[in-house]
């Protein structure tokens, strides 16, 4: 071996030993601590920044958090956190102690108690939420946050969770007396939300509601949570009316095919039955406190 080759070998050995750490030996990897203060975006926030308008009580919207922590692109851990230690706070404090130096990404998804969250979690780019249908949907929030650990101190960050869904409120006026069920079908809404990316693919969200006879003369408000309309496209609404024992709708109408469901916003549709058909109106700039159910859980 030449003197030059030996010199190169010694230099490589020096670099390797200088920039590596031994987990099980005497030399320990340098570590730092991270604290994430997590907030939930308030419904009808007008900004793209979820931190600009936050829920006053975090627990009112989030029951649990799933997070996937990646170090230098490799899955470090996957954890489910139940949020019940401080039900009156506007945020949840997630402590990540003793993190080795490196670049990190954390993927956060909330309220996915069923099977909507899918994909191979070993890669952050494979995580996605699939719309489970209007009767099974939950109030999903998600966020991906990147940070670096490069010092032994504790770093603190605020992280805002963005609501994945939009909400549709249907107000029915003057329904015919023989209408025992009303079915709403919102076509061409998103079916998938990639945690690191866009909404993709289209589906339809439908739900059948039973009408209560004693409130026939009153306004009927029905709420549905869906993923938003795909970018550059429009959604279409069909309404079907059924009698008590009828399996086939006695009245079917396509209401509109120019509707847009927006993430974290309210699409407020008023439908009035007159002369055998529905007239509809889209209400603008209406507010809602989120107290009604958009699935089996409150949105």
C-alpha positions as a LaTeX table, in Angstrom:
\begin{tabular}{lrrr}
\hline
Residue & $x$ (\AA) & $y$ (\AA) & $z$ (\AA) \\
\hline
Unk1 & 0.00 & 0.00 & 0.00 \\
Unk2 & 1.39 & 3.38 & $-0.96$ \\
Unk3 & 1.85 & 6.22 & 1.47 \\
Unk4 & $-0.95$ & 8.15 & $-0.31$ \\
Unk5 & $-3.37$ & 5.22 & 0.06 \\
Unk6 & $-2.54$ & 4.92 & 3.76 \\
Unk7 & $-3.12$ & 8.64 & 4.25 \\
Unk8 & $-6.50$ & 8.48 & 2.54 \\
Unk9 & $-7.45$ & 5.47 & 4.68 \\
Unk10 & $-6.52$ & 7.29 & 7.91 \\
Unk11 & $-8.50$ & 10.35 & 6.83 \\
Unk12 & $-11.59$ & 8.29 & 6.06 \\
Unk13 & $-11.33$ & 6.52 & 9.41 \\
Unk14 & $-10.99$ & 9.87 & 11.18 \\
Unk15 & $-14.06$ & 11.29 & 9.43 \\
Unk16 & $-16.17$ & 8.22 & 10.19 \\
Unk17 & $-15.26$ & 8.13 & 13.87 \\
Unk18 & $-15.64$ & 11.89 & 14.24 \\
Unk19 & $-19.16$ & 12.07 & 12.84 \\
Unk20 & $-20.65$ & 8.86 & 14.21 \\
Unk21 & $-21.83$ & 7.92 & 17.67 \\
Unk22 & $-22.00$ & 4.64 & 19.51 \\
Unk23 & $-25.37$ & 3.90 & 21.06 \\
Unk24 & $-24.25$ & 0.94 & 23.18 \\
Unk25 & $-20.74$ & 2.08 & 23.97 \\
Unk26 & $-19.17$ & 4.82 & 26.00 \\
Unk27 & $-19.72$ & 7.52 & 23.40 \\
Unk28 & $-23.37$ & 8.63 & 23.27 \\
Unk29 & $-25.20$ & 10.26 & 20.38 \\
Unk30 & $-25.88$ & 13.96 & 21.01 \\
Unk31 & $-29.55$ & 14.61 & 21.78 \\
Unk32 & $-31.99$ & 17.47 & 22.11 \\
Unk33 & $-35.60$ & 17.95 & 23.21 \\
Unk34 & $-38.62$ & 19.23 & 21.28 \\
Unk35 & $-41.99$ & 20.41 & 22.55 \\
Unk36 & $-44.86$ & 20.83 & 20.11 \\
Unk37 & $-47.83$ & 22.96 & 21.19 \\
Unk38 & $-50.62$ & 21.61 & 18.96 \\
Unk39 & $-53.73$ & 23.64 & 18.11 \\
Unk40 & $-56.90$ & 22.77 & 16.17 \\
Unk41 & $-58.09$ & 25.05 & 13.40 \\
Unk42 & $-61.42$ & 26.73 & 14.09 \\
Unk43 & $-64.30$ & 25.95 & 11.77 \\
Unk44 & $-64.69$ & 28.53 & 8.98 \\
Unk45 & $-61.19$ & 29.91 & 9.44 \\
Unk46 & $-60.69$ & 32.16 & 6.41 \\
Unk47 & $-56.91$ & 31.79 & 6.29 \\
Unk48 & $-54.81$ & 28.95 & 4.91 \\
Unk49 & $-52.83$ & 29.14 & 8.15 \\
Unk50 & $-54.60$ & 27.00 & 10.78 \\
Unk51 & $-52.85$ & 28.94 & 13.56 \\
Unk52 & $-54.56$ & 32.19 & 12.55 \\
Unk53 & $-57.91$ & 31.11 & 14.07 \\
Unk54 & $-57.90$ & 28.34 & 16.67 \\
Unk55 & $-60.42$ & 26.39 & 18.69 \\
Unk56 & $-60.71$ & 27.73 & 22.22 \\
Unk57 & $-60.93$ & 24.23 & 23.73 \\
Unk58 & $-58.79$ & 21.66 & 21.94 \\
Unk59 & $-60.59$ & 18.65 & 23.45 \\
Unk60 & $-63.91$ & 19.80 & 22.01 \\
Unk61 & $-62.59$ & 18.89 & 18.57 \\
Unk62 & $-59.83$ & 16.33 & 19.14 \\
Unk63 & $-60.18$ & 13.13 & 21.15 \\
Unk64 & $-56.91$ & 11.51 & 20.13 \\
Unk65 & $-53.84$ & 12.12 & 17.96 \\
Unk66 & $-51.91$ & 9.64 & 15.85 \\
Unk67 & $-48.43$ & 10.73 & 15.02 \\
Unk68 & $-45.66$ & 9.29 & 12.88 \\
Unk69 & $-42.18$ & 10.64 & 13.59 \\
Unk70 & $-39.51$ & 10.33 & 10.89 \\
Unk71 & $-35.80$ & 10.99 & 11.33 \\
Unk72 & $-33.89$ & 11.68 & 8.14 \\
Unk73 & $-36.77$ & 10.11 & 6.19 \\
Unk74 & $-36.89$ & 6.88 & 8.25 \\
Unk75 & $-39.81$ & 6.05 & 10.57 \\
Unk76 & $-38.65$ & 6.48 & 14.16 \\
Unk77 & $-41.95$ & 5.78 & 15.94 \\
Unk78 & $-45.73$ & 5.62 & 15.53 \\
Unk79 & $-47.82$ & 6.57 & 18.56 \\
Unk80 & $-51.49$ & 7.11 & 19.47 \\
Unk81 & $-52.08$ & 9.77 & 22.13 \\
Unk82 & $-55.42$ & 10.11 & 23.93 \\
Unk83 & $-56.23$ & 13.75 & 24.61 \\
Unk84 & $-57.90$ & 13.89 & 28.00 \\
Unk85 & $-55.31$ & 15.25 & 30.43 \\
Unk86 & $-56.37$ & 18.90 & 30.06 \\
Unk87 & $-59.86$ & 19.26 & 28.65 \\
Unk88 & $-60.03$ & 23.04 & 29.07 \\
Unk89 & $-56.86$ & 24.06 & 27.25 \\
Unk90 & $-56.77$ & 25.51 & 23.75 \\
Unk91 & $-53.88$ & 23.21 & 22.82 \\
Unk92 & $-52.15$ & 19.92 & 23.50 \\
Unk93 & $-48.49$ & 19.76 & 24.51 \\
Unk94 & $-46.57$ & 16.92 & 22.86 \\
Unk95 & $-43.14$ & 16.30 & 24.37 \\
Unk96 & $-40.46$ & 14.62 & 22.26 \\
Unk97 & $-37.45$ & 14.23 & 24.56 \\
Unk98 & $-34.01$ & 12.80 & 23.85 \\
Unk99 & $-34.06$ & 13.06 & 20.07 \\
Unk100 & $-30.80$ & 12.38 & 18.31 \\
Unk101 & $-29.45$ & 15.15 & 16.14 \\
Unk102 & $-30.96$ & 15.13 & 12.67 \\
Unk103 & $-33.80$ & 16.36 & 10.47 \\
Unk104 & $-37.30$ & 15.31 & 11.48 \\
Unk105 & $-40.81$ & 15.26 & 10.05 \\
Unk106 & $-43.89$ & 14.52 & 12.09 \\
Unk107 & $-47.21$ & 13.55 & 10.50 \\
Unk108 & $-50.23$ & 14.23 & 12.75 \\
Unk109 & $-53.73$ & 12.84 & 12.15 \\
Unk110 & $-56.64$ & 13.14 & 14.59 \\
Unk111 & $-59.91$ & 11.34 & 15.29 \\
Unk112 & $-59.28$ & 8.45 & 12.92 \\
Unk113 & $-60.68$ & 5.78 & 15.22 \\
Unk114 & $-61.86$ & 3.52 & 12.42 \\
Unk115 & $-60.10$ & 2.53 & 9.19 \\
Unk116 & $-59.98$ & 5.79 & 7.23 \\
Unk117 & $-56.24$ & 6.25 & 7.83 \\
Unk118 & $-54.44$ & 3.84 & 5.54 \\
Unk119 & $-51.11$ & 3.42 & 3.78 \\
Unk120 & $-47.72$ & 2.09 & 4.77 \\
Unk121 & $-46.55$ & 4.28 & 7.62 \\
Unk122 & $-42.90$ & 3.41 & 7.04 \\
Unk123 & $-42.96$ & 6.20 & 4.44 \\
Unk124 & $-44.60$ & 9.53 & 5.15 \\
Unk125 & $-45.56$ & 9.85 & 1.48 \\
Unk126 & $-47.75$ & 6.73 & 1.72 \\
Unk127 & $-50.09$ & 7.93 & 4.47 \\
Unk128 & $-53.59$ & 8.88 & 3.37 \\
Unk129 & $-57.14$ & 9.32 & 4.62 \\
Unk130 & $-59.89$ & 7.66 & 2.59 \\
Unk131 & $-63.42$ & 9.05 & 2.86 \\
Unk132 & $-65.43$ & 6.32 & 4.64 \\
Unk133 & $-68.91$ & 7.54 & 3.76 \\
Unk134 & $-71.12$ & 10.19 & 5.34 \\
Unk135 & $-72.45$ & 7.94 & 8.09 \\
Unk136 & $-69.00$ & 6.85 & 9.31 \\
Unk137 & $-66.92$ & 9.96 & 8.80 \\
Unk138 & $-65.16$ & 11.66 & 11.70 \\
Unk139 & $-63.80$ & 15.16 & 12.24 \\
Unk140 & $-60.34$ & 14.62 & 10.76 \\
Unk141 & $-57.45$ & 17.05 & 11.19 \\
Unk142 & $-53.94$ & 16.59 & 9.83 \\
Unk143 & $-50.60$ & 18.34 & 9.53 \\
Unk144 & $-47.00$ & 17.63 & 8.57 \\
Unk145 & $-44.37$ & 19.61 & 10.45 \\
Unk146 & $-40.61$ & 19.61 & 9.88 \\
Unk147 & $-37.92$ & 20.53 & 12.41 \\
Unk148 & $-34.24$ & 20.02 & 13.09 \\
Unk149 & $-32.50$ & 18.87 & 16.25 \\
Unk150 & $-28.97$ & 20.27 & 16.34 \\
Unk151 & $-28.42$ & 21.41 & 19.92 \\
Unk152 & $-28.91$ & 19.95 & 23.42 \\
Unk153 & $-31.47$ & 22.55 & 24.50 \\
Unk154 & $-35.27$ & 22.28 & 24.31 \\
Unk155 & $-36.93$ & 23.79 & 21.26 \\
Unk156 & $-40.61$ & 24.73 & 21.25 \\
Unk157 & $-42.90$ & 25.10 & 18.24 \\
Unk158 & $-46.57$ & 25.89 & 17.62 \\
Unk159 & $-48.27$ & 23.50 & 15.19 \\
Unk160 & $-51.71$ & 24.09 & 13.71 \\
Unk161 & $-53.87$ & 21.15 & 12.65 \\
Unk162 & $-55.91$ & 21.72 & 9.49 \\
Unk163 & $-59.41$ & 20.28 & 9.19 \\
Unk164 & $-59.61$ & 17.82 & 6.32 \\
Unk165 & $-63.33$ & 18.08 & 5.57 \\
Unk166 & $-65.95$ & 20.56 & 4.52 \\
Unk167 & $-69.49$ & 20.64 & 5.89 \\
Unk168 & $-72.77$ & 20.79 & 3.98 \\
Unk169 & $-75.96$ & 21.93 & 5.68 \\
Unk170 & $-79.22$ & 21.14 & 3.92 \\
Unk171 & $-82.30$ & 23.06 & 5.05 \\
Unk172 & $-85.57$ & 21.60 & 3.74 \\
Unk173 & $-88.74$ & 23.68 & 3.72 \\
Unk174 & $-92.32$ & 22.61 & 3.01 \\
Unk175 & $-91.64$ & 18.91 & 2.43 \\
Unk176 & $-94.71$ & 16.96 & 1.21 \\
Unk177 & $-96.57$ & 15.06 & 3.91 \\
Unk178 & $-95.98$ & 11.64 & 2.33 \\
Unk179 & $-92.17$ & 12.13 & 2.33 \\
Unk180 & $-90.91$ & 9.92 & 5.16 \\
Unk181 & $-87.28$ & 9.93 & 4.05 \\
Unk182 & $-85.12$ & 12.38 & 2.16 \\
Unk183 & $-81.89$ & 11.26 & 0.52 \\
Unk184 & $-79.14$ & 13.67 & $-0.47$ \\
Unk185 & $-76.39$ & 12.64 & $-2.89$ \\
Unk186 & $-73.40$ & 14.94 & $-3.33$ \\
Unk187 & $-71.46$ & 13.77 & $-6.36$ \\
Unk188 & $-67.85$ & 14.43 & $-7.30$ \\
Unk189 & $-66.28$ & 15.13 & $-3.92$ \\
Unk190 & $-62.77$ & 13.94 & $-3.08$ \\
Unk191 & $-62.27$ & 10.38 & $-1.96$ \\
Unk192 & $-58.65$ & 10.59 & $-0.71$ \\
Unk193 & $-56.50$ & 13.05 & 1.20 \\
Unk194 & $-52.78$ & 12.31 & 1.07 \\
Unk195 & $-51.27$ & 13.50 & 4.33 \\
Unk196 & $-48.33$ & 15.16 & 2.58 \\
Unk197 & $-50.21$ & 16.26 & $-0.52$ \\
Unk198 & $-53.45$ & 16.87 & $-2.33$ \\
Unk199 & $-56.97$ & 15.54 & $-2.47$ \\
Unk200 & $-57.38$ & 12.98 & $-5.22$ \\
Unk201 & $-60.00$ & 10.82 & $-6.95$ \\
Unk202 & $-63.74$ & 11.40 & $-6.82$ \\
Unk203 & $-66.62$ & 9.71 & $-5.04$ \\
Unk204 & $-70.16$ & 10.53 & $-4.02$ \\
Unk205 & $-71.41$ & 11.14 & $-0.49$ \\
Unk206 & $-74.98$ & 10.11 & 0.14 \\
Unk207 & $-77.15$ & 9.87 & 3.20 \\
Unk208 & $-80.80$ & 9.13 & 3.89 \\
Unk209 & $-82.55$ & 10.99 & 6.69 \\
Unk210 & $-85.84$ & 10.09 & 8.38 \\
Unk211 & $-88.33$ & 12.93 & 8.61 \\
Unk212 & $-90.17$ & 13.32 & 11.92 \\
Unk213 & $-93.91$ & 13.78 & 11.26 \\
Unk214 & $-94.52$ & 16.08 & 14.24 \\
Unk215 & $-92.02$ & 18.58 & 12.82 \\
Unk216 & $-93.37$ & 18.40 & 9.26 \\
Unk217 & $-94.37$ & 22.07 & 9.27 \\
Unk218 & $-90.99$ & 23.14 & 10.62 \\
Unk219 & $-87.69$ & 23.59 & 8.86 \\
Unk220 & $-85.54$ & 20.46 & 8.64 \\
Unk221 & $-81.77$ & 21.01 & 8.99 \\
Unk222 & $-79.52$ & 18.12 & 7.94 \\
Unk223 & $-75.74$ & 18.10 & 8.05 \\
Unk224 & $-73.15$ & 16.06 & 6.15 \\
Unk225 & $-69.36$ & 16.07 & 6.34 \\
Unk226 & $-67.45$ & 15.36 & 3.12 \\
Unk227 & $-64.01$ & 15.84 & 1.65 \\
Unk228 & $-63.90$ & 18.93 & $-0.59$ \\
Unk229 & $-64.60$ & 19.21 & $-4.27$ \\
Unk230 & $-61.58$ & 18.44 & $-6.44$ \\
Unk231 & $-59.64$ & 21.49 & $-7.64$ \\
Unk232 & $-60.94$ & 22.98 & $-10.94$ \\
Unk233 & $-64.04$ & 20.76 & $-10.78$ \\
Unk234 & $-67.61$ & 21.10 & $-9.47$ \\
Unk235 & $-69.89$ & 18.89 & $-7.40$ \\
Unk236 & $-73.50$ & 17.95 & $-8.19$ \\
Unk237 & $-76.41$ & 17.49 & $-5.78$ \\
Unk238 & $-79.33$ & 15.08 & $-6.25$ \\
Unk239 & $-82.28$ & 14.80 & $-3.86$ \\
Unk240 & $-84.64$ & 11.81 & $-3.60$ \\
Unk241 & $-87.87$ & 11.56 & $-1.62$ \\
Unk242 & $-89.23$ & 8.25 & $-0.29$ \\
Unk243 & $-92.49$ & 7.17 & 1.30 \\
Unk244 & $-92.55$ & 5.14 & 4.51 \\
Unk245 & $-92.56$ & 1.71 & 2.85 \\
Unk246 & $-91.07$ & 2.71 & $-0.46$ \\
Unk247 & $-87.79$ & 1.31 & $-1.74$ \\
Unk248 & $-88.01$ & 3.42 & $-4.89$ \\
Unk249 & $-87.96$ & 7.21 & $-4.70$ \\
Unk250 & $-91.27$ & 8.79 & $-5.68$ \\
Unk251 & $-89.51$ & 12.04 & $-6.51$ \\
Unk252 & $-85.95$ & 12.56 & $-7.84$ \\
Unk253 & $-84.35$ & 15.86 & $-8.79$ \\
Unk254 & $-80.90$ & 17.02 & $-9.79$ \\
Unk255 & $-80.59$ & 20.28 & $-7.86$ \\
Unk256 & $-77.33$ & 21.69 & $-9.24$ \\
Unk257 & $-74.08$ & 20.54 & $-10.83$ \\
Unk258 & $-72.08$ & 23.72 & $-10.13$ \\
Unk259 & $-71.51$ & 23.38 & $-6.37$ \\
Unk260 & $-68.22$ & 23.58 & $-4.50$ \\
Unk261 & $-67.48$ & 21.96 & $-1.14$ \\
Unk262 & $-64.49$ & 23.71 & 0.44 \\
Unk263 & $-62.21$ & 22.44 & 3.18 \\
Unk264 & $-63.18$ & 23.72 & 6.64 \\
Unk265 & $-66.02$ & 25.81 & 5.20 \\
Unk266 & $-69.82$ & 25.58 & 5.28 \\
Unk267 & $-71.87$ & 25.04 & 2.13 \\
Unk268 & $-75.34$ & 26.18 & 3.19 \\
Unk269 & $-78.13$ & 25.01 & 0.88 \\
Unk270 & $-81.81$ & 25.84 & 1.39 \\
Unk271 & $-84.30$ & 23.68 & $-0.55$ \\
Unk272 & $-87.98$ & 24.59 & $-0.70$ \\
Unk273 & $-90.53$ & 22.15 & $-2.15$ \\
Unk274 & $-93.13$ & 23.92 & $-4.32$ \\
Unk275 & $-95.39$ & 22.65 & $-7.09$ \\
Unk276 & $-93.79$ & 19.21 & $-7.21$ \\
Unk277 & $-90.14$ & 20.27 & $-7.32$ \\
Unk278 & $-87.40$ & 21.87 & $-5.25$ \\
Unk279 & $-86.19$ & 25.43 & $-5.60$ \\
Unk280 & $-82.81$ & 26.00 & $-4.03$ \\
Unk281 & $-80.74$ & 28.85 & $-2.67$ \\
Unk282 & $-77.09$ & 28.97 & $-1.59$ \\
Unk283 & $-76.68$ & 31.11 & 1.52 \\
Unk284 & $-73.48$ & 33.13 & 1.68 \\
Unk285 & $-71.41$ & 34.05 & 4.73 \\
Unk286 & $-73.57$ & 32.11 & 7.18 \\
Unk287 & $-72.06$ & 30.84 & 10.41 \\
Unk288 & $-72.43$ & 27.66 & 12.35 \\
Unk289 & $-71.16$ & 26.63 & 15.77 \\
Unk290 & $-70.39$ & 23.06 & 14.75 \\
Unk291 & $-72.83$ & 21.52 & 17.22 \\
Unk292 & $-74.66$ & 19.30 & 14.73 \\
Unk293 & $-73.52$ & 15.88 & 13.66 \\
Unk294 & $-71.89$ & 15.45 & 10.27 \\
Unk295 & $-71.57$ & 11.70 & 10.70 \\
Unk296 & $-71.74$ & 9.62 & 13.86 \\
Unk297 & $-69.68$ & 12.22 & 15.68 \\
Unk298 & $-69.92$ & 15.98 & 15.99 \\
Unk299 & $-68.05$ & 18.15 & 13.52 \\
\hline
\end{tabular}
